């Protein structure tokens, strides 16, 4: 019997070597599916957990993914240095600014190389967001999934997420209205201490807007769901899922 070919992301050889090294630091996580497994051509929403969530998906997910990232992370080295020192390490991780600046003298050049290999899709706070949408649509139509970390992390990364920014809903709306693609959206949550990635059942964009919900309202609904799957014991989540599947099966047999 022919051995099934192992999946790997479409990355350049030098970047695959870097990823191989990084597996020493970032251990394999267990993906817990509360519904269907992740599939390509979808939108994946996740908590951030610093670098752990994005790298867990990059290293161990079994579908092709592209990540959204702040444009500063994907531009000039000096812009990345400023972003990492002031925003990431000082504001979000609460490091003293001086220590962040010294550390990033080494970290930023290495991160710069890494981000180039990751092939990020840049996000912008202005009209250039249209470029983000255009690149994301192309990726989804090519079967890639867009991974977005939409949490409001202005006060740092929290276990209980305080909110989602609605950019993902705007992408889903353009796909639906302009391309006729009813994109599945997966809400996920990395439980870092347990090395588990909780994957909620997908919900299609058409379901989210059936009562005329705005992007902001959709963001509120999904951040609440993200907090539920992140802060509810796994057994309880799986029991609820099994009960829902059982009821659905009973209805279909009537």
C-alpha positions as CSV (number, residue, x, y, z in Angstrom):
1,X,0.0,0.0,0.0
2,X,1.3,3.4,-1.0
3,X,2.1,5.6,2.1
4,X,0.0,8.7,2.3
5,X,2.1,11.8,1.7
6,X,2.6,13.9,4.8
7,X,1.0,17.4,4.6
8,X,3.2,20.5,4.8
9,X,2.6,24.1,4.2
10,X,3.6,25.7,0.9
11,X,6.7,27.4,2.2
12,X,10.2,27.9,0.9
13,X,12.9,25.2,1.8
14,X,14.9,27.6,4.0
15,X,11.8,28.4,6.0
16,X,10.9,24.7,6.4
17,X,14.3,24.3,8.0
18,X,13.6,27.1,10.5
19,X,10.3,25.5,11.3
20,X,12.0,22.2,11.9
21,X,14.2,23.9,14.5
22,X,11.3,25.7,16.1
23,X,9.5,22.4,16.9
24,X,12.0,22.0,19.7
25,X,10.4,25.1,21.4
26,X,6.8,24.7,20.2
27,X,5.6,21.2,21.1
28,X,2.8,19.5,19.1
29,X,-0.7,20.5,20.2
30,X,-3.7,18.2,20.1
31,X,-6.5,19.5,18.0
32,X,-9.9,18.9,19.6
33,X,-12.7,19.0,17.1
34,X,-16.2,20.0,18.5
35,X,-17.6,19.5,15.0
36,X,-16.0,19.1,11.6
37,X,-12.2,19.2,11.2
38,X,-10.7,22.3,9.9
39,X,-10.8,22.5,6.1
40,X,-9.3,24.8,3.5
41,X,-11.1,27.8,2.1
42,X,-12.3,28.9,5.5
43,X,-11.8,31.7,8.0
44,X,-10.2,30.6,11.3
45,X,-10.5,32.9,14.3
46,X,-8.3,32.3,17.4
47,X,-7.1,33.7,20.6
48,X,-3.4,34.8,20.3
49,X,-1.5,33.6,23.3
50,X,1.6,35.5,22.1
51,X,3.4,33.5,19.5
52,X,2.1,30.1,20.6
53,X,-1.2,30.1,18.7
54,X,0.1,31.2,15.3
55,X,3.1,28.9,15.5
56,X,1.0,25.9,16.6
57,X,-1.2,26.4,13.5
58,X,1.8,27.0,11.2
59,X,3.7,24.0,12.5
60,X,1.0,21.4,13.1
61,X,-2.2,22.2,11.2
62,X,-3.1,19.9,8.3
63,X,-4.6,22.4,6.0
64,X,-3.0,25.2,4.0
65,X,-3.1,28.5,5.9
66,X,-2.3,32.2,5.5
67,X,-2.1,34.6,8.4
68,X,-3.3,38.1,8.8
69,X,-0.7,40.3,10.5
70,X,-0.3,44.0,11.3
71,X,1.4,45.7,8.4
72,X,4.3,46.8,10.6
73,X,5.2,43.2,10.9
74,X,5.5,42.8,7.1
75,X,7.2,46.0,6.0
76,X,10.6,47.5,6.8
77,X,12.9,46.2,9.6
78,X,12.8,49.6,11.4
79,X,8.9,49.5,11.4
80,X,9.0,46.0,12.8
81,X,11.5,47.0,15.5
82,X,9.2,49.9,16.6
83,X,6.1,47.7,16.5
84,X,7.8,45.0,18.6
85,X,9.3,47.2,21.2
86,X,6.4,49.6,21.8
87,X,3.3,47.5,20.9
88,X,4.1,43.8,21.2
89,X,6.6,43.6,24.1
90,X,5.8,46.8,26.0
91,X,2.1,47.2,25.5
92,X,0.9,43.7,25.1
93,X,3.5,41.7,27.0
94,X,4.1,44.4,29.6
95,X,7.9,44.4,29.4
96,X,9.8,47.5,30.5
97,X,10.4,49.6,27.4
98,X,14.1,49.7,27.8
99,X,14.4,45.9,28.1
100,X,12.1,45.5,25.0
101,X,14.3,47.9,23.0
102,X,17.5,46.0,23.9
103,X,16.0,42.6,23.3
104,X,14.6,43.6,19.9
105,X,18.0,44.6,18.6
106,X,18.5,40.9,18.2
107,X,14.9,39.6,18.1
108,X,13.6,42.0,15.4
109,X,16.1,41.0,12.6
110,X,15.3,37.3,13.3
111,X,11.6,38.0,13.4
112,X,11.8,39.9,10.2
113,X,13.3,36.9,8.4
114,X,10.7,34.6,9.9
115,X,7.7,36.8,8.8
116,X,9.1,36.9,5.2
117,X,9.0,33.1,5.2
118,X,5.5,33.0,6.7
119,X,4.1,35.0,3.8
120,X,1.8,37.1,5.9
121,X,-1.2,39.1,4.5
122,X,-0.8,42.6,5.9
123,X,-3.7,44.3,7.6
124,X,-4.1,48.1,7.7
125,X,-6.2,50.5,9.7
126,X,-7.1,52.6,6.7
127,X,-8.2,52.4,3.1
128,X,-5.4,50.0,2.3
129,X,-7.5,47.3,4.0
130,X,-9.0,46.8,0.6
131,X,-5.6,45.2,-0.4
132,X,-5.9,42.8,2.6
133,X,-9.4,41.8,1.4
134,X,-8.2,41.3,-2.2
135,X,-5.3,39.1,-1.2
136,X,-7.4,37.1,1.3
137,X,-10.1,36.4,-1.4
138,X,-7.4,35.1,-3.7
139,X,-6.0,32.8,-1.0
140,X,-9.5,31.4,-0.1
141,X,-10.3,30.8,-3.8
142,X,-7.0,28.9,-4.0
143,X,-8.2,26.6,-1.1
144,X,-6.1,28.3,1.6
145,X,-7.7,29.2,5.0
146,X,-7.2,32.7,6.5
147,X,-6.1,32.7,10.1
148,X,-7.1,35.8,12.0
149,X,-6.4,36.8,15.6
150,X,-9.1,39.5,16.0
151,X,-8.9,39.9,19.8
152,X,-8.6,43.4,21.3
153,X,-5.2,43.0,23.0
154,X,-4.7,46.7,23.8
155,X,-4.3,45.7,27.4
156,X,-2.3,42.6,26.7
157,X,-3.3,39.0,25.9
158,X,-6.0,37.8,28.3
159,X,-7.5,34.4,29.0
160,X,-10.9,36.0,28.9
161,X,-11.0,37.9,25.6
162,X,-12.5,41.4,25.9
163,X,-13.6,41.7,22.3
164,X,-13.1,41.0,18.6
165,X,-12.3,43.5,15.9
166,X,-14.8,43.0,13.0
167,X,-12.4,42.9,10.0
168,X,-13.0,39.2,9.5
169,X,-16.8,39.8,9.1
170,X,-16.1,42.4,6.4
171,X,-14.0,39.8,4.6
172,X,-16.8,37.2,4.9
173,X,-19.3,39.8,3.6
174,X,-17.3,40.6,0.5
175,X,-16.8,36.9,-0.2
176,X,-20.6,36.4,0.2
177,X,-21.9,39.4,-1.7
178,X,-19.2,39.8,-4.4
179,X,-18.0,36.2,-5.0
180,X,-20.9,34.1,-4.0
181,X,-18.9,32.2,-1.4
182,X,-20.6,31.4,1.9
183,X,-17.4,30.9,3.8
184,X,-17.3,28.7,6.9
185,X,-15.9,30.4,10.0
186,X,-14.2,28.3,12.7
187,X,-13.9,29.8,16.2
188,X,-10.9,28.2,17.9
189,X,-9.0,28.6,21.2
190,X,-5.6,27.5,22.2
191,X,-5.4,26.2,25.7
192,X,-1.6,26.7,26.1
193,X,-1.1,25.0,29.4
194,X,-2.9,21.9,28.2
195,X,-1.3,21.8,24.7
196,X,-4.8,21.6,23.2
197,X,-6.4,23.6,20.4
198,X,-10.2,23.6,20.7
199,X,-11.9,23.8,17.3
200,X,-15.6,24.7,17.3
201,X,-18.0,23.5,14.7
202,X,-17.9,25.8,11.7
203,X,-20.7,28.4,11.2
204,X,-21.4,29.8,7.8
205,X,-21.6,33.5,7.2
206,X,-25.1,33.2,5.9
207,X,-26.2,32.0,9.3
208,X,-24.5,34.9,11.1
209,X,-26.4,37.5,9.0
210,X,-29.8,35.9,8.8
211,X,-31.3,38.5,11.0
212,X,-29.4,41.4,9.5
213,X,-26.6,41.4,12.0
214,X,-23.8,44.0,11.5
215,X,-20.1,43.1,11.5
216,X,-19.8,44.5,15.1
217,X,-22.7,42.3,16.3
218,X,-21.2,39.2,14.6
219,X,-17.9,40.0,16.4
220,X,-19.6,40.1,19.8
221,X,-21.4,36.8,19.2
222,X,-18.2,35.0,18.2
223,X,-15.9,36.4,20.9
224,X,-18.5,35.1,23.4
225,X,-18.3,31.7,21.8
226,X,-14.5,31.8,21.8
227,X,-14.5,32.5,25.5
228,X,-17.0,29.7,26.1
229,X,-14.8,27.1,24.4
230,X,-11.7,28.5,26.0
231,X,-13.0,28.5,29.5
232,X,-15.3,25.4,29.6
233,X,-13.8,22.0,30.5
234,X,-13.2,19.8,27.5
235,X,-15.5,17.0,28.7
236,X,-18.4,19.3,29.1
237,X,-17.9,20.8,25.7
238,X,-17.7,17.3,24.1
239,X,-20.8,16.2,26.0
240,X,-22.8,19.2,24.7
241,X,-21.6,18.4,21.2
242,X,-22.6,14.8,21.5
243,X,-26.1,15.7,22.8
244,X,-26.6,18.2,19.9
245,X,-25.6,15.5,17.4
246,X,-28.0,13.0,19.0
247,X,-30.9,15.5,18.8
248,X,-30.1,16.3,15.2
249,X,-30.0,12.6,14.3
250,X,-33.4,12.0,16.0
251,X,-34.9,14.9,14.1
252,X,-33.6,13.6,10.8
253,X,-35.1,10.2,11.4
254,X,-38.6,11.5,12.0
